[in-house]
Amino acid sequence: MLSRGGELYLDLMKRVLANVVYEDAPVGWYGDLDGYDTSARSQGLDLPTTAHTMVGLKRLANVQSCVERVIRDKVPGDLIETGVWRGGVCILMRAVLEAYGVRDRRVWVADSFEGVPVVHSESHPLDRDMALHRINGVLKISQEEVRENFSRYGLLDGQVEFLAGWFNESLPGAPVDSLAVMRLDGDLYESTMDALTYLYPKLSIGGFVIVDDYNIEPCRQAVWDYRGRHGIEESIEPVDTCGVHWRRTG
């Protein structure tokens, strides 16, 4: 059971990570926004200039809820996010472990730290159509910057592990024994499929899959293809207008 102080700590973490405290103005990406918008930030529909996450308060609350559930239900395994940007979601994962005094789980921070892959003639057609690498100027965040962000919250320690590289290279041999929560934020078909292919078999029964970019066609198609190929029938539950999750039952 979390103390009142622990509840306040995690609530403040979410507000600071999304920077609803100082309300930094967004930069162009999702269209022209006239300064800070409370609703857009809550739903993760803007691109913050300084906040440590772009996923918004609703998806942060979902991460907290899933991590708390696996702790409470004693579902074995670590936590991972694939595609971390400035690291805010992983920082929250580590903060939840800290608030509950959990010392036997790790947070895996998996990212190329080079932005998204540049598409080519052999890339999946949906990835070629989106060509997301064109905005790598805002997507590319170095590992050093993410580490520094963890340090700013006093949460960079031995329970935080970094997996650097493109997912098809870093995930197959990753020293991750089991997972309780896996959060996918790779946007692309191939990035999403790589994460599911190499990590879903390690997800414990009772663990959660969170997909940040389910509203994006390449990501959504990868989820459908993987689930269909492996006979996954658990209900996909919406988090907000962008993200979804499901809980593994078999």
C-alpha positions, 0 to 999 in steps of 0.5 A, a space after each residue: 500500500 502506497 503512503 500519502 507521501 508516495 502518492 503525492 511524490 508520483 503525482 508530482 513526478 507526472 506533472 513535472 515530467 509532462 511539465 504541466 507545472 511551468 507549461 512550456 510552449 509546444 513546437 510545430 509538429 502536430 499543427 500550429 498551436 497557439 501556445 500551451 494548451 492544457 487539453 493537448 498536453 494532457 492527451 500527449 498531442 503536442 511536442 513540448 520544448 522542455 518537458 521530459 516526455 511528450 506522452 501526456 498525463 493520461 498515458 503517464 497515469 496508465 504507465 503508473 497503473 500498470 507498474 503498480 498492478 504487476 507489483 501488487 499482483 507479484 507478476 515477475 519481471 522487469 520494465 522496458 520502454 522501446 523508444 524513449 525520447 527524453 526518457 520521461 516514461 522510463 523515469 516514471 517507471 523507476 520512480 514507481 519502483 522507488 515509491 514502493 521500495 522495489 529493489 528486485 526489478 530493473 528499468 530497461 531504456 531501449 533506444 537507438 539514441 539516433 532517432 528513427 531508422 532511415 527508410 530504404 527500398 526494402 523497408 516496410 511500405 507503410 514505413 516508407 510512406 510515413 518517412 518519419 526520419 525526416 523529423 529526426 531533428 526533434 526525435 534524436 536524443 542522445 543517451 547522455 541527455 537521457 542519463 542526465 535527465 534520470 540524474 536530475 530526479 535522483 533516479 540514475 542507479 543500478 536499477 536502470 539499464 540502457 540498451 542502445 542501438 536499432 531494435 533489430 540489433 539490440 533486442 535479440 541478444 538483450 540480457 532481459 530474462 523476463 518482463 512484467 511491463 513492456 511499453 512500445 513507442 517505436 512509431 514504425 511498423 518494423 520497430 514495433 514488430 521488432 519489439 514484439 518479436 523479441 520481447 513479447 515471449 519474455 512477458 510474464 503471464 499477467 504482464 502488460 503490453 502498452 503501445 503508445 502509437 496505436 493511432 499511427 497506421 504502421 504501428 497499428 498494423 504491426 500489432 495486428 499482424 503479430 497478434 494474428 500470427 501468434 493467436 493473441 486474443 486479449 482485448 485491446 483497451 484504449 488509454 487515450 486517443 493514441 495509446 492502448 494496452 492489453 494484459 497477457 493471460 496466456 
